[in-house]
Amino acid sequence: MTIKPKPKTIKNNALLKAVELFRYQSALANAIGVKQQNVWHWLYKTGVVPAEHVLSIEHATEVKGLKVTRHELRPDIYPLEKTC
């Protein structure tokens, strides 16, 4: 009897979008100055990007051409801005 590993569940789709833009977790990690393990932990375990890294991810993705916004990453601390 073979035991199949349980598939990992993505807990933060906005972060996944950023990782896919960079192609690898390690590339995103390098761009924002953290270890790949941090990105993995946020993606699969907590689902929460620490507040101090949100703006650097937003900037790094904007430079790559597809901005993942602060609101997408952390809507709890960056609500949508109201327009007049």
Distance bins in CASP14 RR format, pairs under 12 A and 6 or more apart:
PFRMAT RR
TARGET T0000
AUTHOR 0000-0000-0000
RMODE 2
METHOD distances of the structure
MODEL  1
6 44 0 0 0 0 0 1 0 0 0 0 0
7 44 0 0 0 0 0 1 0 0 0 0 0
8 16 0 0 0 0 0 1 0 0 0 0 0
8 40 0 0 0 0 1 0 0 0 0 0 0
8 41 0 0 0 0 0 1 0 0 0 0 0
8 43 0 0 0 0 1 0 0 0 0 0 0
8 44 1 0 1 0 0 0 0 0 0 0 0
8 45 0 0 0 0 1 0 0 0 0 0 0
8 47 0 0 0 0 0 1 0 0 0 0 0
9 16 0 0 0 0 0 1 0 0 0 0 0
9 43 0 0 0 0 1 0 0 0 0 0 0
9 44 1 0 0 1 0 0 0 0 0 0 0
9 45 0 0 0 0 1 0 0 0 0 0 0
9 47 0 0 0 0 1 0 0 0 0 0 0
10 16 1 0 1 0 0 0 0 0 0 0 0
10 17 0 0 0 0 0 1 0 0 0 0 0
10 18 0 0 0 0 0 1 0 0 0 0 0
10 19 0 0 0 0 1 0 0 0 0 0 0
10 20 0 0 0 0 0 1 0 0 0 0 0
10 25 0 0 0 0 0 1 0 0 0 0 0
10 40 0 0 0 0 0 1 0 0 0 0 0
10 42 0 0 0 0 0 1 0 0 0 0 0
10 43 1 0 0 1 0 0 0 0 0 0 0
10 44 1 0 0 1 0 0 0 0 0 0 0
10 45 0 0 0 0 0 1 0 0 0 0 0
10 46 0 0 0 0 0 1 0 0 0 0 0
10 47 0 0 0 0 1 0 0 0 0 0 0
11 40 0 0 0 0 0 1 0 0 0 0 0
11 41 0 0 0 0 0 1 0 0 0 0 0
11 42 0 0 0 0 1 0 0 0 0 0 0
11 43 1 0 0 1 0 0 0 0 0 0 0
11 44 1 0 0 1 0 0 0 0 0 0 0
11 45 1 0 0 1 0 0 0 0 0 0 0
11 46 1 0 0 1 0 0 0 0 0 0 0
11 47 1 1 0 0 0 0 0 0 0 0 0
11 48 0 0 0 0 1 0 0 0 0 0 0
11 49 0 0 0 0 0 1 0 0 0 0 0
12 18 0 0 0 0 1 0 0 0 0 0 0
12 19 0 0 0 0 1 0 0 0 0 0 0
12 39 0 0 0 0 0 1 0 0 0 0 0
12 40 0 0 0 0 0 1 0 0 0 0 0
12 41 0 0 0 0 0 1 0 0 0 0 0
12 42 1 0 0 1 0 0 0 0 0 0 0
12 43 1 0 1 0 0 0 0 0 0 0 0
12 44 0 0 0 0 1 0 0 0 0 0 0
12 45 0 0 0 0 0 1 0 0 0 0 0
12 46 0 0 0 0 1 0 0 0 0 0 0
12 47 1 0 1 0 0 0 0 0 0 0 0
12 48 1 0 0 1 0 0 0 0 0 0 0
12 49 1 0 0 1 0 0 0 0 0 0 0
12 50 0 0 0 0 0 1 0 0 0 0 0
12 53 0 0 0 0 0 1 0 0 0 0 0
12 54 0 0 0 0 0 1 0 0 0 0 0
12 57 0 0 0 0 0 1 0 0 0 0 0
12 68 0 0 0 0 0 1 0 0 0 0 0
12 72 0 0 0 0 1 0 0 0 0 0 0
12 73 1 0 0 1 0 0 0 0 0 0 0
12 74 0 0 0 0 1 0 0 0 0 0 0
12 75 0 0 0 0 0 1 0 0 0 0 0
13 19 0 0 0 0 0 1 0 0 0 0 0
13 20 0 0 0 0 0 1 0 0 0 0 0
13 43 0 0 0 0 1 0 0 0 0 0 0
13 47 0 0 0 0 1 0 0 0 0 0 0
13 49 0 0 0 0 0 1 0 0 0 0 0
13 68 0 0 0 0 1 0 0 0 0 0 0
13 72 0 0 0 0 1 0 0 0 0 0 0
13 73 0 0 0 0 1 0 0 0 0 0 0
13 75 0 0 0 0 0 1 0 0 0 0 0
14 20 0 0 0 0 0 1 0 0 0 0 0
14 21 0 0 0 0 0 1 0 0 0 0 0
14 42 0 0 0 0 0 1 0 0 0 0 0
14 43 0 0 0 0 0 1 0 0 0 0 0
14 47 0 0 0 0 1 0 0 0 0 0 0
14 48 0 0 0 0 0 1 0 0 0 0 0
14 49 0 0 0 0 1 0 0 0 0 0 0
14 54 0 0 0 0 1 0 0 0 0 0 0
14 57 0 0 0 0 1 0 0 0 0 0 0
14 58 0 0 0 0 1 0 0 0 0 0 0
14 61 0 0 0 0 1 0 0 0 0 0 0
14 66 0 0 0 0 0 1 0 0 0 0 0
14 67 0 0 0 0 0 1 0 0 0 0 0
14 68 1 0 1 0 0 0 0 0 0 0 0
14 69 1 0 0 1 0 0 0 0 0 0 0
14 70 0 0 0 0 1 0 0 0 0 0 0
14 71 0 0 0 0 1 0 0 0 0 0 0
14 72 1 1 0 0 0 0 0 0 0 0 0
14 73 1 0 1 0 0 0 0 0 0 0 0
14 74 0 0 0 0 1 0 0 0 0 0 0
14 75 0 0 0 0 1 0 0 0 0 0 0
14 78 0 0 0 0 0 1 0 0 0 0 0
15 21 0 0 0 0 0 1 0 0 0 0 0
15 22 0 0 0 0 0 1 0 0 0 0 0
15 25 0 0 0 0 1 0 0 0 0 0 0
15 28 0 0 0 0 1 0 0 0 0 0 0
15 29 0 0 0 0 0 1 0 0 0 0 0
15 32 0 0 0 0 0 1 0 0 0 0 0
15 38 0 0 0 0 0 1 0 0 0 0 0
15 39 1 0 0 1 0 0 0 0 0 0 0
15 40 0 0 0 0 0 1 0 0 0 0 0
15 41 0 0 0 0 0 1 0 0 0 0 0
15 42 1 0 1 0 0 0 0 0 0 0 0
15 43 1 0 1 0 0 0 0 0 0 0 0
15 44 0 0 0 0 1 0 0 0 0 0 0
15 45 0 0 0 0 0 1 0 0 0 0 0
15 46 0 0 0 0 0 1 0 0 0 0 0
15 47 1 0 0 1 0 0 0 0 0 0 0
15 48 0 0 0 0 1 0 0 0 0 0 0
15 49 1 0 1 0 0 0 0 0 0 0 0
15 50 0 0 0 0 0 1 0 0 0 0 0
15 53 0 0 0 0 1 0 0 0 0 0 0
15 54 0 0 0 0 0 1 0 0 0 0 0
15 57 1 0 0 1 0 0 0 0 0 0 0
15 58 0 0 0 0 0 1 0 0 0 0 0
15 60 0 0 0 0 0 1 0 0 0 0 0
15 61 0 0 0 0 0 1 0 0 0 0 0
15 68 1 0 0 1 0 0 0 0 0 0 0
15 72 0 0 0 0 1 0 0 0 0 0 0
15 73 1 0 0 1 0 0 0 0 0 0 0
15 74 0 0 0 0 1 0 0 0 0 0 0
16 22 0 0 0 0 0 1 0 0 0 0 0
16 25 0 0 0 0 1 0 0 0 0 0 0
16 28 0 0 0 0 0 1 0 0 0 0 0
16 39 0 0 0 0 0 1 0 0 0 0 0
16 40 0 0 0 0 0 1 0 0 0 0 0
16 42 0 0 0 0 0 1 0 0 0 0 0
16 43 1 0 0 1 0 0 0 0 0 0 0
16 44 0 0 0 0 1 0 0 0 0 0 0
16 47 0 0 0 0 1 0 0 0 0 0 0
16 49 0 0 0 0 0 1 0 0 0 0 0
16 57 0 0 0 0 0 1 0 0 0 0 0
16 61 0 0 0 0 0 1 0 0 0 0 0
16 68 0 0 0 0 1 0 0 0 0 0 0
16 72 0 0 0 0 0 1 0 0 0 0 0
16 73 0 0 0 0 0 1 0 0 0 0 0
17 28 0 0 0 0 0 1 0 0 0 0 0
17 43 0 0 0 0 0 1 0 0 0 0 0
17 49 0 0 0 0 0 1 0 0 0 0 0
17 57 0 0 0 0 0 1 0 0 0 0 0
17 58 0 0 0 0 0 1 0 0 0 0 0
17 61 1 0 0 1 0 0 0 0 0 0 0
17 64 0 0 0 0 0 1 0 0 0 0 0
17 65 0 0 0 0 0 1 0 0 0 0 0
17 66 1 0 0 1 0 0 0 0 0 0 0
17 67 0 0 0 0 0 1 0 0 0 0 0
17 68 1 0 1 0 0 0 0 0 0 0 0
17 69 0 0 0 0 0 1 0 0 0 0 0
17 72 1 0 0 1 0 0 0 0 0 0 0
17 73 0 0 0 0 1 0 0 0 0 0 0
18 24 0 0 0 0 0 1 0 0 0 0 0
18 25 0 0 0 0 1 0 0 0 0 0 0
18 27 0 0 0 0 0 1 0 0 0 0 0
18 28 1 0 1 0 0 0 0 0 0 0 0
18 29 0 0 0 0 0 1 0 0 0 0 0
18 31 0 0 0 0 1 0 0 0 0 0 0
18 32 0 0 0 0 1 0 0 0 0 0 0
18 39 0 0 0 0 1 0 0 0 0 0 0
18 42 0 0 0 0 0 1 0 0 0 0 0
18 43 0 0 0 0 1 0 0 0 0 0 0
18 49 0 0 0 0 1 0 0 0 0 0 0
18 53 0 0 0 0 0 1 0 0 0 0 0
18 54 0 0 0 0 0 1 0 0 0 0 0
18 56 0 0 0 0 0 1 0 0 0 0 0
18 57 1 0 1 0 0 0 0 0 0 0 0
18 58 0 0 0 0 1 0 0 0 0 0 0
18 59 0 0 0 0 0 1 0 0 0 0 0
18 60 1 0 0 1 0 0 0 0 0 0 0
18 61 1 0 1 0 0 0 0 0 0 0 0
18 62 0 0 0 0 0 1 0 0 0 0 0
18 63 0 0 0 0 0 1 0 0 0 0 0
18 64 0 0 0 0 1 0 0 0 0 0 0
18 65 0 0 0 0 0 1 0 0 0 0 0
18 66 0 0 0 0 1 0 0 0 0 0 0
18 67 0 0 0 0 1 0 0 0 0 0 0
18 68 1 0 1 0 0 0 0 0 0 0 0
18 69 0 0 0 0 0 1 0 0 0 0 0
18 70 0 0 0 0 0 1 0 0 0 0 0
18 72 0 0 0 0 1 0 0 0 0 0 0
18 73 1 0 0 1 0 0 0 0 0 0 0
19 25 1 0 1 0 0 0 0 0 0 0 0
19 26 0 0 0 0 1 0 0 0 0 0 0
19 27 0 0 0 0 1 0 0 0 0 0 0
19 28 1 0 1 0 0 0 0 0 0 0 0
19 29 0 0 0 0 1 0 0 0 0 0 0
19 31 0 0 0 0 0 1 0 0 0 0 0
19 32 0 0 0 0 0 1 0 0 0 0 0
19 36 0 0 0 0 0 1 0 0 0 0 0
19 38 0 0 0 0 0 1 0 0 0 0 0
19 39 1 0 0 1 0 0 0 0 0 0 0
19 40 0 0 0 0 1 0 0 0 0 0 0
19 42 0 0 0 0 1 0 0 0 0 0 0
19 43 1 0 0 1 0 0 0 0 0 0 0
19 44 0 0 0 0 0 1 0 0 0 0 0
19 49 0 0 0 0 0 1 0 0 0 0 0
19 57 0 0 0 0 1 0 0 0 0 0 0
19 60 0 0 0 0 0 1 0 0 0 0 0
19 61 0 0 0 0 1 0 0 0 0 0 0
19 64 0 0 0 0 0 1 0 0 0 0 0
19 66 0 0 0 0 0 1 0 0 0 0 0
19 68 0 0 0 0 1 0 0 0 0 0 0
19 73 0 0 0 0 0 1 0 0 0 0 0
20 27 0 0 0 0 0 1 0 0 0 0 0
20 28 0 0 0 0 1 0 0 0 0 0 0
20 43 0 0 0 0 0 1 0 0 0 0 0
20 61 0 0 0 0 0 1 0 0 0 0 0
20 64 0 0 0 0 0 1 0 0 0 0 0
20 66 0 0 0 0 1 0 0 0 0 0 0
20 68 0 0 0 0 1 0 0 0 0 0 0
21 27 0 0 0 0 1 0 0 0 0 0 0
21 28 1 0 0 1 0 0 0 0 0 0 0
21 31 0 0 0 0 1 0 0 0 0 0 0
21 57 0 0 0 0 0 1 0 0 0 0 0
21 58 0 0 0 0 0 1 0 0 0 0 0
21 60 0 0 0 0 1 0 0 0 0 0 0
21 61 1 0 1 0 0 0 0 0 0 0 0
21 62 0 0 0 0 0 1 0 0 0 0 0
21 63 0 0 0 0 0 1 0 0 0 0 0
21 64 1 0 1 0 0 0 0 0 0 0 0
21 65 1 0 0 1 0 0 0 0 0 0 0
21 66 1 0 1 0 0 0 0 0 0 0 0
21 67 0 0 0 0 1 0 0 0 0 0 0
21 68 1 0 0 1 0 0 0 0 0 0 0
22 28 1 0 1 0 0 0 0 0 0 0 0
22 29 0 0 0 0 1 0 0 0 0 0 0
22 30 0 0 0 0 1 0 0 0 0 0 0
22 31 1 0 0 1 0 0 0 0 0 0 0
22 32 0 0 0 0 1 0 0 0 0 0 0
22 36 0 0 0 0 0 1 0 0 0 0 0
22 39 0 0 0 0 1 0 0 0 0 0 0
22 57 0 0 0 0 1 0 0 0 0 0 0
22 60 1 0 0 1 0 0 0 0 0 0 0
22 61 0 0 0 0 1 0 0 0 0 0 0
22 63 0 0 0 0 0 1 0 0 0 0 0
22 64 1 0 0 1 0 0 0 0 0 0 0
22 65 0 0 0 0 0 1 0 0 0 0 0
22 66 0 0 0 0 0 1 0 0 0 0 0
22 68 0 0 0 0 0 1 0 0 0 0 0
23 30 0 0 0 0 0 1 0 0 0 0 0
23 31 0 0 0 0 0 1 0 0 0 0 0
23 64 0 0 0 0 0 1 0 0 0 0 0
24 30 0 0 0 0 1 0 0 0 0 0 0
24 31 0 0 0 0 0 1 0 0 0 0 0
24 36 1 0 0 1 0 0 0 0 0 0 0
24 39 0 0 0 0 1 0 0 0 0 0 0
24 40 0 0 0 0 0 1 0 0 0 0 0
25 31 0 0 0 0 0 1 0 0 0 0 0
25 32 0 0 0 0 0 1 0 0 0 0 0
25 34 0 0 0 0 0 1 0 0 0 0 0
25 35 0 0 0 0 1 0 0 0 0 0 0
25 36 1 0 1 0 0 0 0 0 0 0 0
25 37 0 0 0 0 1 0 0 0 0 0 0
25 38 0 0 0 0 1 0 0 0 0 0 0
25 39 1 0 1 0 0 0 0 0 0 0 0
25 40 1 0 1 0 0 0 0 0 0 0 0
25 41 0 0 0 0 0 1 0 0 0 0 0
25 42 0 0 0 0 1 0 0 0 0 0 0
25 43 1 0 0 1 0 0 0 0 0 0 0
25 44 0 0 0 0 1 0 0 0 0 0 0
26 32 0 0 0 0 0 1 0 0 0 0 0
26 33 0 0 0 0 0 1 0 0 0 0 0
26 34 0 0 0 0 0 1 0 0 0 0 0
26 35 0 0 0 0 1 0 0 0 0 0 0
26 36 1 0 1 0 0 0 0 0 0 0 0
26 37 0 0 0 0 1 0 0 0 0 0 0
26 38 0 0 0 0 0 1 0 0 0 0 0
26 39 1 0 0 1 0 0 0 0 0 0 0
26 40 0 0 0 0 1 0 0 0 0 0 0
27 33 0 0 0 0 0 1 0 0 0 0 0
27 34 0 0 0 0 0 1 0 0 0 0 0
27 36 0 0 0 0 1 0 0 0 0 0 0
27 39 0 0 0 0 1 0 0 0 0 0 0
27 60 0 0 0 0 1 0 0 0 0 0 0
27 61 0 0 0 0 0 1 0 0 0 0 0
27 64 0 0 0 0 1 0 0 0 0 0 0
28 34 0 0 0 0 1 0 0 0 0 0 0
28 35 0 0 0 0 0 1 0 0 0 0 0
28 36 0 0 0 0 1 0 0 0 0 0 0
28 38 0 0 0 0 1 0 0 0 0 0 0
28 39 1 0 1 0 0 0 0 0 0 0 0
28 40 0 0 0 0 0 1 0 0 0 0 0
28 42 0 0 0 0 0 1 0 0 0 0 0
28 43 0 0 0 0 1 0 0 0 0 0 0
28 49 0 0 0 0 0 1 0 0 0 0 0
28 53 0 0 0 0 0 1 0 0 0 0 0
28 56 0 0 0 0 1 0 0 0 0 0 0
28 57 1 0 0 1 0 0 0 0 0 0 0
28 59 0 0 0 0 0 1 0 0 0 0 0
28 60 1 0 0 1 0 0 0 0 0 0 0
28 61 0 0 0 0 1 0 0 0 0 0 0
28 63 0 0 0 0 0 1 0 0 0 0 0
28 64 0 0 0 0 1 0 0 0 0 0 0
28 68 0 0 0 0 1 0 0 0 0 0 0
28 73 0 0 0 0 0 1 0 0 0 0 0
29 35 1 0 1 0 0 0 0 0 0 0 0
29 36 1 0 1 0 0 0 0 0 0 0 0
29 37 0 0 0 0 1 0 0 0 0 0 0
29 38 1 0 0 1 0 0 0 0 0 0 0
29 39 1 0 1 0 0 0 0 0 0 0 0
29 40 0 0 0 0 1 0 0 0 0 0 0
29 41 0 0 0 0 0 1 0 0 0 0 0
29 42 0 0 0 0 0 1 0 0 0 0 0
29 43 0 0 0 0 0 1 0 0 0 0 0
29 49 0 0 0 0 0 1 0 0 0 0 0
29 53 0 0 0 0 1 0 0 0 0 0 0
29 56 0 0 0 0 0 1 0 0 0 0 0
29 57 0 0 0 0 0 1 0 0 0 0 0
29 60 0 0 0 0 0 1 0 0 0 0 0
30 36 0 0 0 0 1 0 0 0 0 0 0
30 38 0 0 0 0 0 1 0 0 0 0 0
30 39 0 0 0 0 1 0 0 0 0 0 0
30 56 0 0 0 0 0 1 0 0 0 0 0
30 60 0 0 0 0 1 0 0 0 0 0 0
31 39 0 0 0 0 0 1 0 0 0 0 0
31 53 0 0 0 0 0 1 0 0 0 0 0
31 56 1 0 0 1 0 0 0 0 0 0 0
31 57 0 0 0 0 1 0 0 0 0 0 0
31 58 0 0 0 0 0 1 0 0 0 0 0
31 59 0 0 0 0 1 0 0 0 0 0 0
31 60 1 0 1 0 0 0 0 0 0 0 0
31 61 0 0 0 0 1 0 0 0 0 0 0
31 62 0 0 0 0 0 1 0 0 0 0 0
31 63 0 0 0 0 1 0 0 0 0 0 0
31 64 0 0 0 0 1 0 0 0 0 0 0
31 68 0 0 0 0 0 1 0 0 0 0 0
32 38 0 0 0 0 1 0 0 0 0 0 0
32 39 0 0 0 0 1 0 0 0 0 0 0
32 42 0 0 0 0 0 1 0 0 0 0 0
32 49 0 0 0 0 1 0 0 0 0 0 0
32 50 0 0 0 0 0 1 0 0 0 0 0
32 52 0 0 0 0 0 1 0 0 0 0 0
32 53 1 0 1 0 0 0 0 0 0 0 0
32 54 0 0 0 0 1 0 0 0 0 0 0
32 55 0 0 0 0 1 0 0 0 0 0 0
32 56 1 0 1 0 0 0 0 0 0 0 0
32 57 1 0 1 0 0 0 0 0 0 0 0
32 58 0 0 0 0 1 0 0 0 0 0 0
32 59 0 0 0 0 1 0 0 0 0 0 0
32 60 1 0 1 0 0 0 0 0 0 0 0
32 61 0 0 0 0 1 0 0 0 0 0 0
32 63 0 0 0 0 0 1 0 0 0 0 0
32 64 0 0 0 0 0 1 0 0 0 0 0
32 68 0 0 0 0 0 1 0 0 0 0 0
32 73 0 0 0 0 0 1 0 0 0 0 0
33 39 0 0 0 0 0 1 0 0 0 0 0
33 52 0 0 0 0 0 1 0 0 0 0 0
33 53 0 0 0 0 1 0 0 0 0 0 0
33 56 1 0 0 1 0 0 0 0 0 0 0
33 57 0 0 0 0 0 1 0 0 0 0 0
33 59 0 0 0 0 0 1 0 0 0 0 0
33 60 0 0 0 0 1 0 0 0 0 0 0
34 40 0 0 0 0 0 1 0 0 0 0 0
34 41 0 0 0 0 1 0 0 0 0 0 0
34 42 0 0 0 0 1 0 0 0 0 0 0
34 49 0 0 0 0 0 1 0 0 0 0 0
34 50 0 0 0 0 1 0 0 0 0 0 0
34 52 0 0 0 0 1 0 0 0 0 0 0
34 53 1 0 0 1 0 0 0 0 0 0 0
34 56 0 0 0 0 1 0 0 0 0 0 0
34 57 0 0 0 0 1 0 0 0 0 0 0
34 60 0 0 0 0 0 1 0 0 0 0 0
35 41 0 0 0 0 1 0 0 0 0 0 0
35 42 0 0 0 0 0 1 0 0 0 0 0
35 53 0 0 0 0 0 1 0 0 0 0 0
36 42 0 0 0 0 0 1 0 0 0 0 0
36 43 0 0 0 0 0 1 0 0 0 0 0
37 43 0 0 0 0 0 1 0 0 0 0 0
37 44 0 0 0 0 0 1 0 0 0 0 0
37 45 0 0 0 0 0 1 0 0 0 0 0
38 44 0 0 0 0 0 1 0 0 0 0 0
38 45 0 0 0 0 0 1 0 0 0 0 0
38 46 0 0 0 0 0 1 0 0 0 0 0
38 47 0 0 0 0 0 1 0 0 0 0 0
38 48 0 0 0 0 0 1 0 0 0 0 0
38 49 0 0 0 0 1 0 0 0 0 0 0
38 50 0 0 0 0 1 0 0 0 0 0 0
38 52 0 0 0 0 0 1 0 0 0 0 0
38 53 0 0 0 0 1 0 0 0 0 0 0
38 56 0 0 0 0 0 1 0 0 0 0 0
38 57 0 0 0 0 0 1 0 0 0 0 0
39 45 0 0 0 0 0 1 0 0 0 0 0
39 46 0 0 0 0 0 1 0 0 0 0 0
39 47 0 0 0 0 0 1 0 0 0 0 0
39 49 0 0 0 0 1 0 0 0 0 0 0
39 50 0 0 0 0 0 1 0 0 0 0 0
39 53 0 0 0 0 1 0 0 0 0 0 0
39 56 0 0 0 0 0 1 0 0 0 0 0
39 57 0 0 0 0 1 0 0 0 0 0 0
39 60 0 0 0 0 0 1 0 0 0 0 0
40 46 0 0 0 0 0 1 0 0 0 0 0
40 47 0 0 0 0 0 1 0 0 0 0 0
41 47 0 0 0 0 1 0 0 0 0 0 0
41 48 0 0 0 0 1 0 0 0 0 0 0
41 49 0 0 0 0 0 1 0 0 0 0 0
41 50 0 0 0 0 0 1 0 0 0 0 0
41 53 0 0 0 0 0 1 0 0 0 0 0
42 48 1 0 0 1 0 0 0 0 0 0 0
42 49 1 0 1 0 0 0 0 0 0 0 0
42 50 1 0 0 1 0 0 0 0 0 0 0
42 51 0 0 0 0 0 1 0 0 0 0 0
42 53 0 0 0 0 1 0 0 0 0 0 0
42 54 0 0 0 0 0 1 0 0 0 0 0
42 57 0 0 0 0 1 0 0 0 0 0 0
42 73 0 0 0 0 1 0 0 0 0 0 0
42 74 0 0 0 0 0 1 0 0 0 0 0
43 49 0 0 0 0 1 0 0 0 0 0 0
43 57 0 0 0 0 0 1 0 0 0 0 0
43 73 0 0 0 0 0 1 0 0 0 0 0
46 74 0 0 0 0 0 1 0 0 0 0 0
47 73 0 0 0 0 1 0 0 0 0 0 0
47 74 0 0 0 0 0 1 0 0 0 0 0
47 76 0 0 0 0 0 1 0 0 0 0 0
48 54 0 0 0 0 1 0 0 0 0 0 0
48 73 0 0 0 0 1 0 0 0 0 0 0
48 74 1 0 0 1 0 0 0 0 0 0 0
48 75 0 0 0 0 0 1 0 0 0 0 0
48 76 0 0 0 0 1 0 0 0 0 0 0
48 77 0 0 0 0 0 1 0 0 0 0 0
49 55 0 0 0 0 0 1 0 0 0 0 0
49 56 0 0 0 0 1 0 0 0 0 0 0
49 57 1 0 0 1 0 0 0 0 0 0 0
49 58 0 0 0 0 1 0 0 0 0 0 0
49 61 0 0 0 0 0 1 0 0 0 0 0
49 68 0 0 0 0 1 0 0 0 0 0 0
49 69 0 0 0 0 0 1 0 0 0 0 0
49 70 0 0 0 0 1 0 0 0 0 0 0
49 72 0 0 0 0 0 1 0 0 0 0 0
49 73 1 0 1 0 0 0 0 0 0 0 0
49 74 1 0 0 1 0 0 0 0 0 0 0
49 75 0 0 0 0 0 1 0 0 0 0 0
49 76 0 0 0 0 0 1 0 0 0 0 0
49 77 0 0 0 0 0 1 0 0 0 0 0
49 78 0 0 0 0 0 1 0 0 0 0 0
50 56 0 0 0 0 0 1 0 0 0 0 0
50 57 0 0 0 0 0 1 0 0 0 0 0
50 73 0 0 0 0 0 1 0 0 0 0 0
50 74 0 0 0 0 1 0 0 0 0 0 0
50 77 0 0 0 0 0 1 0 0 0 0 0
51 57 0 0 0 0 0 1 0 0 0 0 0
51 58 0 0 0 0 0 1 0 0 0 0 0
51 70 0 0 0 0 1 0 0 0 0 0 0
51 73 0 0 0 0 1 0 0 0 0 0 0
51 74 1 0 0 1 0 0 0 0 0 0 0
51 76 0 0 0 0 1 0 0 0 0 0 0
51 77 1 0 1 0 0 0 0 0 0 0 0
51 78 0 0 0 0 1 0 0 0 0 0 0
52 73 0 0 0 0 0 1 0 0 0 0 0
52 74 0 0 0 0 0 1 0 0 0 0 0
52 77 0 0 0 0 0 1 0 0 0 0 0
53 59 0 0 0 0 0 1 0 0 0 0 0
53 60 0 0 0 0 1 0 0 0 0 0 0
53 68 0 0 0 0 0 1 0 0 0 0 0
53 70 0 0 0 0 0 1 0 0 0 0 0
53 73 0 0 0 0 1 0 0 0 0 0 0
53 74 0 0 0 0 1 0 0 0 0 0 0
54 60 0 0 0 0 0 1 0 0 0 0 0
54 61 0 0 0 0 0 1 0 0 0 0 0
54 68 0 0 0 0 1 0 0 0 0 0 0
54 69 0 0 0 0 1 0 0 0 0 0 0
54 70 1 0 1 0 0 0 0 0 0 0 0
54 71 0 0 0 0 1 0 0 0 0 0 0
54 72 0 0 0 0 1 0 0 0 0 0 0
54 73 1 0 1 0 0 0 0 0 0 0 0
54 74 1 0 1 0 0 0 0 0 0 0 0
54 75 0 0 0 0 0 1 0 0 0 0 0
54 76 0 0 0 0 0 1 0 0 0 0 0
54 77 1 0 0 1 0 0 0 0 0 0 0
54 78 1 0 0 1 0 0 0 0 0 0 0
55 61 0 0 0 0 0 1 0 0 0 0 0
55 62 0 0 0 0 0 1 0 0 0 0 0
55 67 0 0 0 0 0 1 0 0 0 0 0
55 68 0 0 0 0 0 1 0 0 0 0 0
55 69 0 0 0 0 0 1 0 0 0 0 0
55 70 1 0 0 1 0 0 0 0 0 0 0
55 71 0 0 0 0 0 1 0 0 0 0 0
55 73 0 0 0 0 1 0 0 0 0 0 0
55 74 0 0 0 0 1 0 0 0 0 0 0
55 77 0 0 0 0 0 1 0 0 0 0 0
55 78 0 0 0 0 1 0 0 0 0 0 0
56 62 0 0 0 0 0 1 0 0 0 0 0
56 63 0 0 0 0 0 1 0 0 0 0 0
56 68 0 0 0 0 0 1 0 0 0 0 0
56 70 0 0 0 0 0 1 0 0 0 0 0
56 73 0 0 0 0 0 1 0 0 0 0 0
57 63 0 0 0 0 0 1 0 0 0 0 0
57 64 0 0 0 0 0 1 0 0 0 0 0
57 66 0 0 0 0 0 1 0 0 0 0 0
57 67 0 0 0 0 1 0 0 0 0 0 0
57 68 1 0 0 1 0 0 0 0 0 0 0
57 69 0 0 0 0 1 0 0 0 0 0 0
57 70 0 0 0 0 1 0 0 0 0 0 0
57 72 0 0 0 0 1 0 0 0 0 0 0
57 73 1 0 0 1 0 0 0 0 0 0 0
57 74 0 0 0 0 1 0 0 0 0 0 0
57 78 0 0 0 0 0 1 0 0 0 0 0
58 64 0 0 0 0 0 1 0 0 0 0 0
58 65 0 0 0 0 0 1 0 0 0 0 0
58 66 0 0 0 0 0 1 0 0 0 0 0
58 67 1 0 0 1 0 0 0 0 0 0 0
58 68 1 0 0 1 0 0 0 0 0 0 0
58 69 1 0 0 1 0 0 0 0 0 0 0
58 70 1 0 1 0 0 0 0 0 0 0 0
58 71 0 0 0 0 1 0 0 0 0 0 0
58 72 0 0 0 0 1 0 0 0 0 0 0
58 73 1 0 0 1 0 0 0 0 0 0 0
58 74 0 0 0 0 1 0 0 0 0 0 0
58 78 0 0 0 0 1 0 0 0 0 0 0
59 65 0 0 0 0 0 1 0 0 0 0 0
59 67 0 0 0 0 1 0 0 0 0 0 0
59 68 0 0 0 0 0 1 0 0 0 0 0
59 69 0 0 0 0 0 1 0 0 0 0 0
59 70 0 0 0 0 1 0 0 0 0 0 0
59 73 0 0 0 0 0 1 0 0 0 0 0
60 66 0 0 0 0 0 1 0 0 0 0 0
60 67 0 0 0 0 1 0 0 0 0 0 0
60 68 0 0 0 0 1 0 0 0 0 0 0
60 73 0 0 0 0 0 1 0 0 0 0 0
61 67 1 0 1 0 0 0 0 0 0 0 0
61 68 1 0 1 0 0 0 0 0 0 0 0
61 69 0 0 0 0 1 0 0 0 0 0 0
61 70 0 0 0 0 0 1 0 0 0 0 0
61 72 0 0 0 0 1 0 0 0 0 0 0
61 73 0 0 0 0 1 0 0 0 0 0 0
62 68 0 0 0 0 1 0 0 0 0 0 0
62 69 0 0 0 0 1 0 0 0 0 0 0
62 70 0 0 0 0 0 1 0 0 0 0 0
66 72 0 0 0 0 0 1 0 0 0 0 0
67 73 0 0 0 0 0 1 0 0 0 0 0
68 74 0 0 0 0 0 1 0 0 0 0 0
68 78 0 0 0 0 0 1 0 0 0 0 0
69 75 0 0 0 0 1 0 0 0 0 0 0
69 78 1 0 0 1 0 0 0 0 0 0 0
69 79 0 0 0 0 0 1 0 0 0 0 0
69 80 0 0 0 0 1 0 0 0 0 0 0
69 81 0 0 0 0 0 1 0 0 0 0 0
70 76 0 0 0 0 0 1 0 0 0 0 0
70 77 0 0 0 0 1 0 0 0 0 0 0
70 78 1 0 1 0 0 0 0 0 0 0 0
70 79 0 0 0 0 1 0 0 0 0 0 0
70 80 0 0 0 0 0 1 0 0 0 0 0
70 81 0 0 0 0 0 1 0 0 0 0 0
71 77 0 0 0 0 1 0 0 0 0 0 0
71 78 1 0 1 0 0 0 0 0 0 0 0
71 79 1 0 0 1 0 0 0 0 0 0 0
71 80 1 0 1 0 0 0 0 0 0 0 0
71 81 0 0 0 0 1 0 0 0 0 0 0
72 78 0 0 0 0 1 0 0 0 0 0 0
72 79 0 0 0 0 0 1 0 0 0 0 0
72 80 0 0 0 0 0 1 0 0 0 0 0
75 81 0 0 0 0 0 1 0 0 0 0 0
END
